[in-house]
Amino acid sequence: MRNYYDVLDLARSASSKALNDALGGLTTEQIEEEGDLKAIMETTEWRTHYRRAHLQYEAIAAAMNHPALQGTLDTHLWSKRVIEFEPEQNTIDFGAPGTK
């Protein structure tokens, strides 16, 4: 799943105006390269579904970085599915075991 908010340089909570401005600023090449980005982000129902899925992918990416899960078997290959949703370093403090 592509992180269209990242492509548009927007937060998931961006206003409709900000989203429309970002969509209007896309070049023809960007629209072709991103495939269904414009269709998804312009359609209210699709965008709502995408926002929910985006939140889930972000949560999975954050959970996978938890120290307690390091070294566990990734049977569903989440590490490859959520690569675009990885939280920035040092933005989430999980408090590694044995540290303060």
C-alpha positions as CSV (number, residue, x, y, z in Angstrom):
1,M,0.0,0.0,0.0
2,R,1.4,3.3,-1.0
3,N,1.6,6.2,1.5
4,Y,-0.2,8.8,-0.6
5,Y,0.0,11.4,2.3
6,D,3.7,11.1,2.2
7,V,3.7,11.6,-1.6
8,L,1.6,14.7,-1.2
9,D,3.7,15.9,1.8
10,L,0.6,16.0,4.0
11,A,-0.4,14.7,7.4
12,R,-3.3,12.2,7.5
13,S,-5.3,14.9,9.3
14,A,-4.9,17.5,6.5
15,S,-7.9,19.6,5.6
16,S,-9.8,19.1,2.4
17,K,-8.5,22.4,1.2
18,A,-4.9,21.4,1.8
19,L,-5.5,18.1,0.1
20,N,-7.1,19.8,-3.0
21,D,-4.2,22.2,-3.2
22,A,-1.7,19.4,-3.1
23,L,-3.6,17.4,-5.7
24,G,-3.8,20.5,-7.9
25,G,-0.1,20.9,-7.7
26,L,0.7,17.4,-9.1
27,T,2.4,17.2,-12.4
28,T,1.2,14.9,-15.2
29,E,4.2,12.8,-14.6
30,Q,3.5,12.4,-10.9
31,I,-0.2,11.5,-11.6
32,E,0.9,8.8,-14.0
33,E,3.6,7.5,-11.7
34,E,1.3,7.3,-8.7
35,G,-1.5,5.5,-10.5
36,D,-4.7,5.7,-8.5
37,L,-3.6,8.4,-6.1
38,K,-5.8,11.1,-7.5
39,A,-8.9,8.9,-7.8
40,I,-8.5,7.7,-4.2
41,M,-7.8,11.1,-2.7
42,E,-10.5,13.0,-4.6
43,T,-13.3,10.6,-3.8
44,T,-14.6,11.2,-0.2
45,E,-15.6,7.6,0.4
46,W,-12.4,6.1,-0.9
47,R,-10.3,8.7,1.0
48,T,-12.1,7.9,4.3
49,H,-11.4,4.2,3.7
50,Y,-7.8,5.0,2.8
51,R,-7.3,7.1,6.0
52,R,-8.5,4.2,8.1
53,A,-6.2,1.8,6.3
54,H,-3.3,4.3,6.6
55,L,-3.8,4.5,10.3
56,Q,-3.7,0.7,10.6
57,Y,-0.5,0.5,8.6
58,E,1.1,3.2,10.8
59,A,0.1,1.3,13.9
60,I,1.5,-2.0,12.6
61,A,4.7,-0.2,11.6
62,A,5.1,1.3,15.1
63,A,4.3,-1.9,16.9
64,M,6.9,-3.8,14.8
65,N,9.5,-1.4,16.1
66,H,8.7,-2.3,19.7
67,P,11.7,-3.9,21.4
68,A,9.6,-6.8,22.7
69,L,8.8,-7.9,19.1
70,Q,12.4,-7.8,17.8
71,G,13.4,-11.2,16.6
72,T,9.9,-12.6,16.3
73,L,8.8,-14.5,13.2
74,D,7.2,-12.1,10.6
75,T,4.9,-14.7,9.0
76,H,2.8,-12.1,7.1
77,L,5.8,-10.1,5.9
78,W,4.6,-6.9,7.6
79,S,8.2,-5.6,7.5
80,K,7.9,-5.3,3.7
81,R,4.3,-4.1,3.7
82,V,4.7,-1.2,6.1
83,I,8.0,0.2,4.9
84,E,6.5,3.5,3.8
85,F,4.7,3.9,7.1
86,E,7.8,3.5,9.4
87,P,7.8,6.1,12.1
88,E,10.6,8.6,12.0
89,Q,13.4,7.8,14.4
90,N,13.1,9.2,17.9
91,T,9.5,10.2,17.5
92,I,8.1,7.2,19.5
93,D,9.7,6.2,22.8
94,F,8.8,2.7,23.7
95,G,11.2,2.7,26.7
96,A,13.4,-0.3,26.0
97,P,13.4,-2.8,28.9
98,G,16.0,-2.1,31.5
99,T,16.4,1.6,30.5
100,K,15.1,4.9,31.9
